[in-house]
Amino acid sequence: MNIIPLPTIEAPQDTSRIFDVSINPLDRLRTIDAGEFEDIACQWASGYLANSEHYKNVAQIGGSKDSGRDIVAYLDEEMQTFDIFQCKRYKDPLSPSVYMSEFGKLCYYTMIGKYNKPRKYFIVASNGIGQDLRELIEHPKRINTQLIKTWDKYCKPKRKITADGVPLSHELKEYITNFDFSIVSEVSPQTLLQQFATTSWYKYHFGGGLRKRPRVRKPQEELESDEVTMEYVCQLMQVYSQHEKKSIKDIETLSSIKKLHGHFKRQRESFHNARALKRFSRDEFINDEVYDDLKNQVYHGVITTCEATFDKDLDRVDSTIERAQILPIKTSELGDISILEKSGMCHDLVNDGEMRWVDNERENTDI
């Protein structure tokens, strides 16, 4: 058995569907190819199942040796109690004839002890299940009878369950007779889409655009401990110290200088707006590439100003921020970038060491 931990999935390279609403998601699900459905199943498992409070771990069972288990969601740390999600991409709703071998795998492999009986067994199909299969699931004892009756046709032949085939032995027949198929149910296409829509990957397959960017609240007056030590804060304190010709190392000292304290609060607000944009981009696009591209545009738009000669470093900060605010930056993914976001990216660049607010030659001189 090849147990594959769910991968850290990169954002799909094809972003053409993000804003496409021309095809109903249910219709698109019914017509996607097998490769894309496999991607959706894995992304759904990673983005929805793995975040469920019910499951301790979620794994993908890989390849032809999955033994009838595409995705396994474990309910305990010991990985002994679990739910199975069997994913099927077919152009038509699943029928008993198509699915009977999967029930055969479930019985055969749990009988020989390859894995425990699952708590629940879910069928996840791109086109759902047909009426005949639904009636069997609604009356689970009929599955026992039907599976035994059709075993030689759908389960016994070579490569249906094992390479050599699986004859219906007396032991296996008795096991199937007593198997509790009430554990079987369906994740309908509608439910799959509803759950998948809560993940960051949904829009890459079914469109609908991005979520509305949340409004960013002004940061609280008191800095968090991690922000106190951030490079952009440290450099701003040096800027203010140079301006006042005295040491200003903390907010308490700065708060007594009204104009500079107001200046600092505005810089913090813009920095927090940029960080909120970064979080939003990461959530929507899986990684930081969209935000990093924006920040790189801001860098090239302001670096000449930032590296110019100024008598006071505070003038460098203000001139660089002013330059950033008028940059005509707009992206197809995120639309217009606000003044606060562009200003905040300057401080983010300082935080990352790509720019400096403090003149390198003046940095080590006495105030």
Secondary structure by P-SEA (a helix, b strand, c coil): ccccccccccccccccccccccccaaaaaacccaaaaaaaaaaaaaccccccccccccccccccccccccbbbbcccccccbbbbbbbbbcccccccccaaaaaaaaaaaaacccccccbbbbbbcccccaaaaaaaaaaaaaaaaaaaacccccccccccccccccccaaaaaaaaaccccccccccaaaaaaaaaaccccccccccccccccccccccccccccccccaaaaaaaaaaaaaacccccccccccccaaaaaaaaaaaaaaaaaaaaaaaaaaaaccaaaaaaaaaaaaaacccccccccccaaaaaaaaaaaaaaccccccccccccaaaaaaaaaaaaaaccccccccccccccc
